[in-house]
Amino acid sequence: VQVAESGGGSVQSGESLTLSCVTSENLFGLFTLSWHRQSPASPRELVASLNTRKETYYLESVKGRFIISRDISKNTVYLQMNNLQPGDTAVYYCLAEPEQGPKGEYWGRGTQVTVSS
């Protein structure tokens, strides 16, 4: 299993970005896909997740601004980020975790998001 993120960049406060995470195979029936972020001053934190039952989770500070979604035909999970703020600046990582069977974590290399005021 491989995952690869893209879509990061530098934006101004209030602008939007959409991150993409492409997986090497169709994982949506077996894996939870999630987005995490890490900045130099903070530990890595879970931002949003989407499980096989299509249930979502959002970090409190991004609720109402970020949306996680998927396109099964493209083996891709997205993170739409609206009204970005400087506090959202971080490297964003995609994680795929199997919901059953042997535990495992499949991380991407991350994509940088920088928001300036």
Salt bridges, closest charged atoms under 4 A:
GLU45 OE2 - ARG37 NE 2.76
GLU55 OE1 - ARG53 NE 3.15
GLU60 OE1 - LYS63 NZ 3.12
ASP88 OD1 - ARG37 NH1 2.96
ASP88 OD2 - ARG65 NH1 2.77
GLU99 OE1 - ARG53 NH1 3.58
